[in-house]
Amino acid sequence: MDVVLRTPGVDELGGICSVLGKWQHDRGPLHLHPGDLGWYSLRGPAATAAATRVWSQGDTILAIALLDGPELLRFAIDPTRRRDASLALRIVDDVNNPMAGILSAGAATIEARGAVALTEQLAQNDWSADEPWTPLHHDMAASPKASVLRVETVEPGHTAEWVAVHWSAFRGTPIPDERSQRFVDGWRLAAESPFLDLARILSLRCRDGHVVAAAAVWSAGEGRPGLIEPLAVHQEHRGRGYGTAMTNAAVDALRQLGSSSAIVCAETSNAGAVATYLAAGFTAHPEVTDWHRGSATPLPVLPGCVSALQNEDPVRAGTSA
């Protein structure tokens, strides 16, 4: 039976979320997670479906990708098909063909962690290893670390302070009112998708009552790894342990959601973020790289929250701690 590539409808997002959840395993790669689609869903269910690509054989989904911007494609592959050379060759043919409606010709980046056959095919088809990332993992065996600071669960319609922390972390400036409202509206759109049911939005207040750190956590279902994406500390409040405290609170929230572990992947060059996760008890695993095609020096990837606020083409969310 032939492998078919398609762009799903909005009514398929729930099923795609379920499949992605089942593909998450503690000993597996940190590949595309339901939370990644959840973060993207701030653009609304229709935009999320339009940015998703599915390769299937009959009724069986073999691979799922998120077009997280016009030049960034992020994959998860069925764990039983990661070494499937024929599937990998079909995917590479599709991503290299502008007529397939995925990537245009020219510069592009593919995230395909753990997809052994796919990365081998990319290497043979003029794709090069890109900037390194550090996967990090926190199991739930250790007792939760209580914080003396106030941690709140934020409802989607009440995210103004949460957004201000993010803008500060990634931009270093106060957020314009129209950008803040756009982000709040985005969370309302996300509430119409099946992904927000998997999420908790957290904020951390210091002793004077100001929100100084924020995080979103995403479950993949009971007994599966949960994702922290994204996490940020306000520019004016760094170096005081708030990043570690926020990370501990995020891990505890995932524990309450039934996650088997907490996972995150940080750019290796972001030494502060990696150090924050290590201080919170995460274990770093060997570096992984994305795959790049085009210019020798790829453009830097901006935090996803910034592009969402600006209503520009979406890219990966980041961690700024």
Summary of the structure (lengths in Angstrom):
residues: 321
radius of gyration: 18.7
end to end distance: 47.8
largest distance: 62.8
contacts: 1101
relative contact order: 0.18
helix: 36%
strand: 26%
